[in-house]
């Protein structure tokens, strides 16, 4: 039987042990496993011997097989991670995956990128799809409607780390940005430079975007700082809105040393950069503030180097990967399950 089939069978058994059994429980006999999985007795015997060597199972003559541990801290070399993006914006998911791959390779873990094109991402069939990927763990990016299938796969032993917390799924580990804090940092950077007329630009309206709660927390952080510093004001503009060009023309016509533009998503950076170009306004890290980007330092054509306020996509992906690998090394996810970066 091909090596990858044996590895896949071992992966299934490890998930079964982690999700369905407790130490001391009786484990199915070899012939029962062979019949249930449709795999030869020889391969089942080899797999069980491997799991005994890992400390998960114990086999004794006349006593059968028992579970010793639901998860044994082992060398993570050779484990597999699938990083699944819920959207197809290349700059975004490649930035995250750069961090995933960097950490994974340093630990001998194999990482693969999957851009989801399935239309059933909110159903349990998507959970079966995740379980069938043949990986030890999954990292998700913007699978905002997938709480049910993620829970389904999680309950069947698949290790999952999301890029945002599902309020209805508190048992699912997540690594996400501290949006309120970084929203405050955005406003503080502007206010410290004397910029109190702040225009916040995003690609689409909040109600049209996935993960919109993130953006709402960012706005709260910005507004909190402006309340602490009277005389300031904040406005919003959406690139996709019909009146966007008129809003930008009015804002840049009155642009002064007290003005600042904040881009809330990477997509809107080139749009705002073009308005600085055509207006002949010198860019600084106070009048053009970048919330986040693929890298912490943004080198964009025609702009001076700018530092993002929030962690980069690469840093975010790396943090998600470290949380997953730490679980494999210790046997459990570190608290808090919802980790802010």
C-alpha positions in Angstrom: 0.0 0.0 0.0 1.4 3.5 -0.9 3.1 5.4 1.9 0.6 8.3 1.6 -2.3 5.9 2.1 -0.8 4.6 5.4 0.0 8.2 6.5 -3.6 9.2 5.7 -4.9 6.2 7.8 -2.7 7.1 10.7 -3.9 10.7 10.5 -7.5 9.5 10.7 -6.8 7.3 13.7 -5.1 10.1 15.5 -8.1 12.3 14.9 -10.5 9.6 16.1 -8.5 9.1 19.3 -8.3 12.8 20.0 -12.1 13.4 19.4 -13.8 10.2 20.6 -11.7 8.5 23.2 -10.3 9.1 26.7 -7.3 7.4 28.5 -8.3 3.9 29.6 -11.0 3.4 26.9 -10.9 0.2 24.9 -9.9 0.8 21.3 -11.4 -1.3 18.4 -9.6 -4.6 17.6 -7.5 -4.9 14.5 -10.0 -6.9 12.5 -12.7 -4.4 13.4 -10.6 -1.5 12.2 -9.7 -3.4 9.0 -13.4 -4.0 8.3 -14.5 -0.4 9.2 -11.9 1.4 7.1 -11.6 -1.2 4.3 -7.9 -1.5 4.8 -5.8 -4.7 5.0 -5.1 -6.3 8.3 -1.4 -6.0 7.7 -1.6 -2.2 7.3 -3.9 -1.8 10.3 -1.4 -3.8 12.4 1.4 -1.6 11.3 -0.6 1.6 12.1 -1.5 0.4 15.5 2.1 -0.5 16.3 3.1 3.1 15.2 0.4 4.6 17.5 1.6 2.5 20.4 5.2 3.7 19.8 3.8 7.3 19.9 2.2 6.6 23.3 -1.4 7.0 22.1 -2.3 3.3 22.4 -1.3 0.3 24.4 -1.7 -3.3 23.2 -1.4 -6.2 25.7 -2.0 -9.9 25.1 -5.5 -11.1 26.1 -6.4 -7.5 27.1 -6.8 -6.0 23.7 -5.9 -2.4 22.8 -6.5 0.6 25.2 -6.0 4.3 24.8 -3.1 5.7 26.8 -3.3 9.4 25.7 -5.6 11.4 23.4 -2.6 13.3 22.1 1.1 12.7 22.5 3.6 15.6 22.3 5.9 14.5 19.4 8.3 15.8 16.8 6.2 17.9 14.4 8.4 17.2 11.4 6.4 16.0 8.4 3.1 17.2 9.7 0.9 19.0 7.2 -1.0 22.3 7.3 -3.5 23.6 4.8 -4.0 27.4 4.7 -7.4 28.0 3.2 -8.4 31.5 1.9 -12.1 32.3 1.7 -11.5 34.9 -1.0 -9.3 35.2 -4.1 -7.4 38.5 -3.5 -3.9 37.4 -4.2 -1.9 40.1 -2.4 -3.9 39.4 0.8 -3.7 35.6 1.0 -0.1 35.4 -0.3 1.0 37.8 2.4 -0.6 35.6 5.1 0.8 32.4 3.5 4.3 33.9 3.4 4.2 33.9 7.2 2.6 30.5 7.4 5.3 28.9 5.2 8.2 30.7 6.9 7.2 29.3 10.4 6.1 25.9 9.0 9.4 25.3 7.1 11.5 26.2 10.2 9.7 23.4 12.1 9.8 20.8 9.3 6.1 21.2 8.7 4.7 21.1 5.2 2.3 24.0 4.3 0.0 24.2 1.3 -2.2 27.0 0.1 -5.8 26.4 -0.9 -8.0 29.2 -2.4 -11.5 28.1 -1.7 -13.8 28.0 -4.8 -16.5 25.9 -3.3 -20.0 27.3 -2.9 -20.9 25.1 0.1 -18.6 26.7 2.6 -21.4 27.1 5.1 -22.6 23.5 5.1 -21.3 20.3 6.8 -20.2 19.0 3.3 -17.5 21.6 3.5 -16.5 20.1 6.8 -16.1 16.7 5.1 -14.0 18.5 2.4 -11.7 19.8 5.1 -11.4 16.4 6.7 -10.6 14.9 3.3 -7.7 17.2 2.6 -5.3 14.8 4.2 -3.7 17.3 6.6 -3.1 17.5 10.3 -4.3 21.1 10.7 -6.1 23.9 9.0 -5.6 27.6 9.1 -8.5 29.7 7.8 -8.6 33.2 6.3 -12.0 35.0 5.9 -14.2 31.9 6.0 -16.7 34.1 7.7 -19.8 31.9 7.0 -18.2 28.6 7.9 -18.9 28.3 11.6 -20.9 25.1 11.2 -18.5 23.1 9.0 -15.5 24.3 11.1 -17.2 23.0 14.2 -18.1 19.8 12.4 -14.4 19.2 11.4 -13.2 20.3 14.8 -15.4 17.8 16.6 -13.9 15.1 14.5 -10.4 15.8 15.6 -9.1 18.3 13.0 -7.0 21.0 14.5 -8.2 24.4 13.2 -7.0 28.0 13.8 -9.2 30.8 12.4 -8.1 34.4 11.6 -11.0 35.8 13.6 -13.2 34.7 16.6 -16.6 33.2 15.9 -18.8 34.5 18.7 -21.0 31.4 18.3 -18.0 29.1 18.4 -15.9 29.9 21.4 -14.1 26.5 21.4 -12.4 27.2 18.0 -8.9 28.8 18.4 -8.3 32.1 16.7 -5.5 34.6 16.2 -6.7 38.1 15.3 -5.7 41.7 15.4 -6.4 43.9 18.4 -8.4 46.3 16.2 -9.5 48.7 18.9 -5.9 49.2 20.1 -4.6 49.7 16.6 -7.5 52.0 15.8 -6.3 54.1 18.8 -2.7 53.9 17.5 -3.9 55.2 14.1 -5.6 58.3 15.6 -2.7 58.8 18.1 -0.2 59.0 15.2 -2.2 61.6 13.4 -3.1 63.7 16.5 0.6 63.6 17.7 1.6 65.3 14.4 -1.2 67.9 14.7 -3.5 66.2 12.3 -7.1 66.3 13.6 -9.0 66.2 10.3 -9.0 62.5 9.6 -10.5 60.8 6.5 -10.8 57.0 6.8 -10.9 55.3 3.4 -12.0 51.7 2.7 -12.8 49.8 -0.4 -16.5 49.1 0.3 -19.0 50.0 2.9 -18.8 48.2 6.2 -22.1 46.3 5.7 -20.8 44.8 2.4 -17.6 43.4 3.8 -16.8 40.1 5.6 -15.5 40.5 9.1 -17.0 43.9 9.4 -16.9 43.8 13.2 -13.1 44.3 12.8 -13.6 47.6 11.1 -16.2 48.8 13.6 -13.7 48.2 16.4 -11.1 50.2 14.5 -13.4 53.1 14.2 -14.2 53.0 17.9 -10.6 53.2 18.7 -10.1 56.2 16.4 -13.1 58.0 17.8 -12.0 57.3 21.4 -8.8 59.2 20.8 -10.5 62.1 19.1 -12.9 62.4 22.1 -9.8 62.7 24.3 -8.4 65.4 22.0 -11.2 68.0 21.4 -11.3 69.8 18.1 -10.7 66.8 15.9 -13.1 65.1 13.5 -13.2 61.8 11.5 -15.0 61.1 8.2 -15.4 58.0 6.2 -15.3 57.4 2.4 -15.8 54.2 0.4 -13.9 53.8 -2.9 -16.9 51.9 -4.4 -19.4 54.6 -3.5 -20.8 56.8 -6.4 -19.8 60.0 -4.7 -16.2 59.0 -3.9 -14.4 61.1 -6.5 -16.3 64.2 -5.4 -15.5 63.5 -1.7 -11.8 63.1 -2.5 -11.7 66.2 -4.6 -13.2 68.3 -1.8 -10.9 66.8 0.8 -7.7 67.2 -1.1 -8.6 70.7 -2.3 -8.7 71.8 1.4 -5.8 69.6 2.5 -3.6 71.2 5.1 -1.0 70.4 7.8 -3.9 69.2 9.9 -5.2 66.7 7.4 -4.6 62.9 7.4 -5.9 60.0 5.3 -6.1 56.5 6.7 -6.5 53.4 4.5 -8.3 50.7 6.3 -7.5 48.0 3.8 -4.7 47.3 1.4 -6.9 47.6 -1.7 -7.4 51.3 -1.2 -3.7 52.3 -0.9 -3.1 52.8 -4.7 -6.3 54.9 -5.0 -5.3 57.3 -2.2 -1.7 57.4 -3.5 -3.0 58.6 -6.8 -4.7 61.5 -5.1 -1.5 62.5 -3.3 0.3 62.4 -6.7 -2.2 64.6 -8.6 -2.5 67.0 -5.7 1.3 67.4 -5.4 1.1 66.9 -1.6 4.2 65.5 0.1 3.5 62.2 1.8 4.5 61.6 5.5 3.7 58.8 7.9 1.2 61.2 9.6 -0.8 62.5 6.7 -1.0 59.1 4.9 -1.5 56.3 7.5 -1.5 52.6 6.4 -3.5 50.3 8.7 -2.0 47.0 7.5 -0.3 45.5 4.5 1.6 42.3 3.4 4.7 43.6 5.1 5.2 45.9 8.1 7.1 48.3 5.9 5.3 49.4 2.8 7.5 50.3 -0.2 5.0 51.5 -2.8 6.0 53.1 -6.1 6.3 56.9 -5.8 5.8 56.9 -2.0 8.4 57.2 0.8 8.7 54.0 2.9 5.7 53.9 5.3 5.3 51.7 8.4 1.9 50.1 9.0 0.2 50.5 12.3 -1.1 47.0 12.7 0.8 43.7 12.3 1.5 42.8 8.7 -0.3 39.9 6.9 3.0 37.9 7.1 3.1 38.4 10.9 -0.5 37.4 11.3 -0.1 34.2 9.3 3.1 33.4 11.3 1.3 33.9 14.6 -1.6 31.5 13.5 1.0 28.9 12.5 2.9 29.1 15.8 -0.3 28.6 17.7 -1.1 25.5 15.8 2.4 24.0 16.0 2.6 24.8 19.7 -0.6 22.7 20.2 1.1 19.7 18.5 4.1 20.0 20.7 2.3 20.4 24.0 -0.9 18.4 23.4 -3.3 21.3 23.8 -4.0 24.8 22.5 -2.5 27.5 24.7 -4.9 29.8 26.6 -6.5 32.1 25.7 -7.9 30.2 22.7 -8.7 33.6 21.2 -5.3 35.3 20.9 -4.9 39.0 20.0 -1.7 40.2 18.2 
